[in-house]
Amino acid sequence: MLTLALVFGMIVVGCSDGSTSSDGKKTLVVKNIPASVYAYGVSGGAIGLFPVGTTTSQASSQIGLVAGAYLDNRDITVAGSGPYTLTIPLYTGTGYDRWTGSGTFDIYVQLSGGGGHYYKASSVEITSGTTIVSFDSATEVYY
């Protein structure tokens, strides 16, 4: 199940893709997170970067996990009252080191509230320190 794989896989899977760059630590800004599926500190979730072409099934098995974060980390900034905008520092698969890679990735996010919802952003280029992505009903995927 994607929920368990994303939540537990971030701890045990190492960084397996993406080039190391000297431009610093990477952060995602995720817009349009509905209040019905995310309550900071109450309903968790996770976000993961994967090689382009990764299927939902592969993501749930952590095949190719590059970087990610838990969505209840203390260093995440939450703005708005729903829909939310989350500013998420990215970490390597160990969960301890900030990720400094770059490239083009598929991004999967799992939100635990409201029965569990999964979203995908395809072929997102991450080169600068901050990358903005948006999720809505059109980007929801089912596992």
N, C-alpha and C positions, 0 to 999 in steps of 0.2 A: 504494500500500500504506500502511495506517495507520501502520505503524512509521516509515517514512521521512517521511511527511507530518508526524506529530507531532514527531519529532525535529528535522527541518530547518525545518519551518514556524514553530516558536517563534522562530527567529532573524529571519525575514524578514517575518512578518505583523504589522502593527500592531494596536493595540487598536481594535476596530471597534464595540463595544457596551458597555453598562454605564455607569451614571452615576458620575461622580466624586463621592466623598463626603469629608467632613472627618474621619471617624472613624478614619482610619489605614489602615495596610497590612494586607492580608488574608492569612490563612494557612488551609490545609486540614489537618485531621487525618484521615488515611485509615487505617481499621482493617481487620483481617482479611486482610492481604496474605500469601498463602501463601509459605513458604520455597521451595517447588518452582518458583515463577515469579519470585522476586525475590531477588537477592543484592547487597546494597548495595556499590557500587564495582566490581562484576563485571558484572552484567547490568543494563543501564540500563533506560530506558523514559522515558515522558513522560506528563504529565497536562495536559488542556486544558479550559477552560470555553467553552461554546458557547451560543447562544440556544436556548431551549426549542423542541423539535421538530426539532432537527438530527439528520439520519440518520447512520448509521455511514459511509456513502459520502461525505456532505458533510464530516464531521469529518476523514476521511482526506485530503480535498482542501483542508483548512483554511478552508472556507467559514464565515465568521463567528467565527473564533477571537477570544476576548475576552482571555483571560489563561491562563497555564500555567507549567510548570516542567519541567526535566529531572529525572528521579528519581535522578540521581547527583550533583546539586549538593552542594557542601560545606556549605551552610546547612540541609540537610534533617537532621532528627533521626530516628533509627531506634531504636525500642524493641521489646524482645522478641527471641525466638530462633526465631520462626515459629510461628503467624502473627505478622507484624510490624505495628506501628503506626508510620506515617510522619507526621511533622509537616513540611508542605511550604509554605514561603513562596511566594506567587504573584507572578508577574512579568507585565508587559505583553508584547505580542508582540515587542518589540525584545529582550527577554531581559535588559535592563539595569536597568529601573526597576521598583520594587515596585508592584503593582497596588493601587489604593485604591477601586475601584468597588464597586457593590452591585447586587443584583437577584436574579432567579431564572434558573438556568442548567442545562443538561444538562452533566454532567461525563463526559468520556471519559478512561480511563487505559489506557496500553499498557505491558505488562510484557514485557521481552525474554527472560527466562529460560524454560526449558522449552518452547522452540519458539514463543513469542510468544502472549500472551493479552491480550484486550481486554475492558474492563469499562465499564459505563455506569451512572451514577446520574442519574435523570430529575428535572427540576424541583426542583433544590436551591436553597433560598433562602440567599443570602449577604448578610448585613447587618452582622453583628458582626465583630470582628477575627479570630475563629477559628470555623470551621465544621467539624463532624464528619460524615464520610460513611463508609460501610462497603461493602465489596465482597465478594462470595462467588460461588459457582457460579451462583446465581440471577440475578446481574447481569452475567454474562459474555455478550458479544455476539460475533458472528462476522462477518468481513468477507470 
